[in-house]
Amino acid sequence: MRHRPAQALVFYTSGAVLVLEILAGRLMAPYVGVSLETFTGIIGVILAGIAIGSAVGGKLADRFDPRALLPPTVILGGALSMLSIPIVAALGPGVRGGGAMAIVFLTTFGFVAPATVLSAVSPMVAKLRVTDLDSSGEVIGNLSAAGTFGALAGTFTTGFVLVAAAPTRPIVLAVSLSLVLVGLWLAVAFRLGRGNEFVRGTTIAAVLAFVASVFIGSPCDVESAYACISIVDGTDPERPGERFLILDNARHAVTDIDDPLHLGFRYTRLFGDAFELLPEGPVDALHVGGGGFTAARYLAADRPGSTSLVLEIDGELVGVAEEHLGLVQSDDLRVEIGDARLAMPDLADDAYDLIIGDAYGGLTVPWHLTTTEFIAEIDRTLRPDGLYVMNMIDGGENRFARAQAVTLLEHFEHLVVIEPPNGIGSQPRNQLFIASDAPIATPVVDPEDGRVVTDLDTFIGEAEVLRDDFAPVDQIRAAT
């Protein structure tokens, strides 16, 4: 095998492994969420597959002719890559919200096989290229460099281009089919012939995998670079305009397109209770996270003349909200697409009466929006008598919620915590934090929606402040 084709083959198969590694997070998100734990599990399992594939591929190359091994290996790698789609779809619902073990389990069954098989290509190519010991170091070094550059290309292309340009499944299928075609080209180049049973068998497997992948249903109505988005109609016959927003596998919002004053979730009703603490009349509000845009629509209807600026990272979600959830942008209700952490420094001091923090759910926690550095920006842009109203999801030992509370008190003089009506249970539930530099009246809360914590010191306990250099949010929050 000549030098350039050998490098190109190692480059491409190594790149394909990294494409799968990144897309694994999107395929698995509807079942295990998107967090540091998710990507830790994926990276660890894929690395294990790469190590196993390199070792097994080298051993096989010593025992058999690499020319006979390479074509079916590449074809099989493509087939197994396709199969990751139906495997994750079949196993995902059974491990939904299962924590670290679920992540490792789903990654192992969905992606370790293609990573292992494709990683076996490099030592097989090296066996073909090494013809004498005097040049073996150079050959192996060049192939290792080609594989590394392929991994870099796969990483950057997928993360910066592909996930923003197309849904995950078509990308996986396109990469998988290209691997099958490369394998068939190798079979022709090595003159294995149509009768080669390994080439024929892996090709049949690839066809069956393609059929299974194409006909398996997607759990998403719309797939963005950040979430699997679905809209589900409500079941209340008295509210035909009710819609639920599903992000990954969690219900993030409920809204009534005919009635913006409808607050269907317990925590959004608590939002409404908190808003009542502000003086009557219009308010200037900043929303950290849009979701279903329930709060922004509510303020526009409940307090005419109010202005809302919504910082939402997911542009696709904004489009879905405009089409299905009754969002109408105007001079008084504007949406800015981008990361809230990056947008905050550009906002003026003392600009808002109300800031609403609702950027995450049980499975997805943008930790950089929880730290003392970010809360300092919130405090800077909030007027002295304004309110920061923050939705929090935690349970069990409630370590994340307690750490968030003490972080808020680093910057605000006063804090009110509203916990679930029956207290903190073993399962994660919504809690509401209301922070201000001015004294906060005790909100009037429906007992079925929550209860005000009366002893903050006991609630906080020995919790530590969340900082940019120490915010283990995924580790201290309750499992979902």
Secondary structure in CASP SS format (residue, H / E / C, confidence):
PFRMAT SS
TARGET T0000
AUTHOR 0000-0000-0000
METHOD secondary structure of the structure
MODEL  1
M C 1.00
R C 1.00
H H 1.00
R H 1.00
P H 1.00
A H 1.00
Q H 1.00
A H 1.00
L H 1.00
V H 1.00
F H 1.00
Y H 1.00
T H 1.00
S H 1.00
G H 1.00
A H 1.00
V H 1.00
L H 1.00
V H 1.00
L H 1.00
E H 1.00
I H 1.00
L H 1.00
A H 1.00
G H 1.00
R H 1.00
L H 1.00
M H 1.00
A H 1.00
P H 1.00
Y H 1.00
V H 1.00
G C 1.00
V C 1.00
S C 1.00
L H 1.00
E H 1.00
T H 1.00
F H 1.00
T H 1.00
G H 1.00
I H 1.00
I H 1.00
G H 1.00
V H 1.00
I H 1.00
L H 1.00
A H 1.00
G H 1.00
I H 1.00
A H 1.00
I H 1.00
G H 1.00
S H 1.00
A H 1.00
V H 1.00
G H 1.00
G H 1.00
K H 1.00
L H 1.00
A H 1.00
D H 1.00
R H 1.00
F C 1.00
D C 1.00
P H 1.00
R H 1.00
A H 1.00
L H 1.00
L H 1.00
P H 1.00
P H 1.00
T H 1.00
V H 1.00
I H 1.00
L H 1.00
G H 1.00
G H 1.00
A H 1.00
L H 1.00
S H 1.00
M H 1.00
L H 1.00
S H 1.00
I H 1.00
P H 1.00
I H 1.00
V H 1.00
A H 1.00
A H 1.00
L H 1.00
G H 1.00
P H 1.00
G H 1.00
V H 1.00
R C 1.00
G C 1.00
G C 1.00
G H 1.00
A H 1.00
M H 1.00
A H 1.00
I H 1.00
V H 1.00
F H 1.00
L H 1.00
T H 1.00
T H 1.00
F H 1.00
G H 1.00
F H 1.00
V H 1.00
A H 1.00
P H 1.00
A H 1.00
T H 1.00
V H 1.00
L H 1.00
S H 1.00
A C 1.00
V H 1.00
S H 1.00
P H 1.00
M H 1.00
V H 1.00
A H 1.00
K H 1.00
L H 1.00
R H 1.00
V C 1.00
T C 1.00
D C 1.00
L H 1.00
D H 1.00
S H 1.00
S H 1.00
G H 1.00
E H 1.00
V H 1.00
I H 1.00
G H 1.00
N H 1.00
L H 1.00
S H 1.00
A H 1.00
A H 1.00
G H 1.00
T H 1.00
F H 1.00
G H 1.00
A H 1.00
L H 1.00
A H 1.00
G H 1.00
T H 1.00
F H 1.00
T H 1.00
T H 1.00
G H 1.00
F H 1.00
V H 1.00
L H 1.00
V H 1.00
A H 1.00
A H 1.00
A C 1.00
P C 1.00
T H 1.00
R H 1.00
P H 1.00
I H 1.00
V H 1.00
L H 1.00
A H 1.00
V H 1.00
S H 1.00
L H 1.00
S H 1.00
L H 1.00
V H 1.00
L H 1.00
V H 1.00
G H 1.00
L H 1.00
W H 1.00
L H 1.00
A H 1.00
V H 1.00
A H 1.00
F C 1.00
R C 1.00
L C 1.00
G C 1.00
R C 1.00
G C 1.00
N C 1.00
E H 1.00
F H 1.00
V H 1.00
R H 1.00
G H 1.00
T H 1.00
T H 1.00
I H 1.00
A H 1.00
A H 1.00
V H 1.00
L H 1.00
A H 1.00
F H 1.00
V H 1.00
A H 1.00
S H 1.00
V H 1.00
F H 1.00
I C 1.00
G C 1.00
S C 1.00
P C 1.00
C C 1.00
D C 1.00
V E 1.00
E E 1.00
S C 1.00
A C 1.00
Y C 1.00
A C 1.00
C E 1.00
I E 1.00
S E 1.00
I E 1.00
V E 1.00
D E 1.00
G C 1.00
T C 1.00
D C 1.00
P C 1.00
E C 1.00
R C 1.00
P C 1.00
G C 1.00
E E 1.00
R E 1.00
F E 1.00
L E 1.00
I E 1.00
L E 1.00
D C 1.00
N C 1.00
A E 1.00
R E 1.00
H E 1.00
A E 1.00
V E 1.00
T E 1.00
D E 1.00
I C 1.00
D C 1.00
D C 1.00
P C 1.00
L C 1.00
H C 1.00
L C 1.00
G C 1.00
F C 1.00
R H 1.00
Y H 1.00
T H 1.00
R H 1.00
L H 1.00
F H 1.00
G H 1.00
D H 1.00
A H 1.00
F H 1.00
E C 1.00
L C 1.00
L C 1.00
P C 1.00
E C 1.00
G C 1.00
P C 1.00
V C 1.00
D E 1.00
A E 1.00
L E 1.00
H E 1.00
V E 1.00
G C 1.00
G C 1.00
G C 1.00
G C 1.00
F C 1.00
T H 1.00
A H 1.00
A H 1.00
R H 1.00
Y H 1.00
L H 1.00
A H 1.00
A H 1.00
D H 1.00
R C 1.00
P C 1.00
G C 1.00
S C 1.00
T E 1.00
S E 1.00
L E 1.00
V E 1.00
L E 1.00
E E 1.00
I C 1.00
D C 1.00
G H 1.00
E H 1.00
L H 1.00
V H 1.00
G H 1.00
V H 1.00
A H 1.00
E H 1.00
E H 1.00
H H 1.00
L C 1.00
G C 1.00
L C 1.00
V C 1.00
Q C 1.00
S C 1.00
D C 1.00
D C 1.00
L E 1.00
R E 1.00
V E 1.00
E E 1.00
I E 1.00
G C 1.00
D C 1.00
A H 1.00
R H 1.00
L H 1.00
A H 1.00
M H 1.00
P H 1.00
D H 1.00
L C 1.00
A C 1.00
D C 1.00
D C 1.00
A C 1.00
Y E 1.00
D E 1.00
L E 1.00
I E 1.00
I E 1.00
G E 1.00
D C 1.00
A C 1.00
Y C 1.00
G C 1.00
G C 1.00
L C 1.00
T C 1.00
V C 1.00
P C 1.00
W H 1.00
H H 1.00
L H 1.00
T C 1.00
T C 1.00
T H 1.00
E H 1.00
F H 1.00
I H 1.00
A H 1.00
E H 1.00
I H 1.00
D H 1.00
R H 1.00
T H 1.00
L E 1.00
R E 1.00
P E 1.00
D E 1.00
G E 1.00
L E 1.00
Y E 1.00
V E 1.00
M E 1.00
N E 1.00
M E 1.00
I E 1.00
D E 1.00
G C 1.00
G C 1.00
E C 1.00
N C 1.00
R H 1.00
F H 1.00
A H 1.00
R H 1.00
A H 1.00
Q H 1.00
A H 1.00
V H 1.00
T H 1.00
L H 1.00
L C 1.00
E C 1.00
H C 1.00
F C 1.00
E C 1.00
H E 1.00
L E 1.00
V E 1.00
V E 1.00
I E 1.00
E E 1.00
P C 1.00
P C 1.00
N C 1.00
G C 1.00
I C 1.00
G C 1.00
S C 1.00
Q C 1.00
P C 1.00
R E 1.00
N E 1.00
Q E 1.00
L E 1.00
F E 1.00
I E 1.00
A E 1.00
S E 1.00
D C 1.00
A C 1.00
P C 1.00
I C 1.00
A C 1.00
T C 1.00
P C 1.00
V C 1.00
V C 1.00
D C 1.00
P C 1.00
E C 1.00
D C 1.00
G C 1.00
R E 1.00
V E 1.00
V C 1.00
T C 1.00
D C 1.00
L H 1.00
D H 1.00
T H 1.00
F H 1.00
I H 1.00
G C 1.00
E C 1.00
A C 1.00
E C 1.00
V C 1.00
L C 1.00
R E 1.00
D C 1.00
D C 1.00
F E 1.00
A C 1.00
P C 1.00
V H 1.00
D H 1.00
Q H 1.00
I H 1.00
R C 1.00
A C 1.00
A C 1.00
T C 1.00
END
